[in-house]
Amino acid sequence: MVRLSKRLSRHLRHDPGAVGLELDEAGWADVGAVLEALGMSREQLTEVVARNNKQRFSFDGTGTRIRANQGHSVAVELGLPTAEPPEFLYHGTVAAALPAIRAEGLRPMRRHAVHLSPDEETARRVGARRGAPVILRVAAGRMAEAGHSFQLSANGVWLTDAVPPEYLD
């Protein structure tokens, strides 16, 4: 399942053309095309979506389309509404990234938005993927008051365009 999930993530978020998939402007792909392109059964796809611990994927209301909930490096407009963030959100990173973050804040890098976690434990897991995690606290409430917008993805990841350094602890 992990291998299938990683393949699905790669092709729904970063490289659909490599397997002949087409995403619409909102990131949706035809389930039949995904099954054929990735050599999966409908049962396998349903299990990957249901069991993914990060809830990275969603089916549309008809079950005929699928998309990644966020994290795209290809051009998509997820159509997520603006949401009022909690006072604090969190970002997991590693110590090597801190000098650039202190100077420039958090930037989306190759993605369309900065990803923020609702709690420290989730941020710790995210940061630990690249080594010993460092957890940054983001003053999301103050950012929103200053006019920054936030969106909340279907799997609870908060998205914003950037986080200036003055909002980080």
C-alpha positions, 0 to 999 in steps of 0.5 A: 500500500505504501508503494502504491500511495507514493506512486499515486501521490507522485502522479496526482501531485507532480508528474501526471504526464509521465503515465499519461494522466491529465488533471483538470484545472482543479487537480481531478483525474478520471478514476478509470484513467488512474487505474489503467495508468498505474495498473491498480484495481478499484479495490486497491485505489479505494484502500489507498485512499481510505488507509493513507495516514495523511489522507492525501487523496479524495474522491469526488462526490460521484466517485469517478474522479480523484485528486490529491488534497494539496501539495501539488507542484503542477498548476492546479486551483483546488478551489479551497475557501478562505478559512480563519486559522487558529491563533497558532499553527506549526511547521516542521523542518530541520536545523539546516533550513533555519538560517534561510527561514529566519532571513526569508520566512517560510516559502512554498518552494516547489509547491503552490503554498506553505503547508502548516500543521494544526498541532506540534505533533503533526509538525514533528512528524513532517519535520522528522522526514528529513532528520531531527525535527525543529518545530516552528510556531506560526502566529497565524492569528496575527497573520490573518489580522494583518491580511494574510489568507489561509485555506484548510485542505480536506485533510486538515493541512493549513495552506498560505502563500508565505509566512514572513519571518516576523510571524515565526517562533 
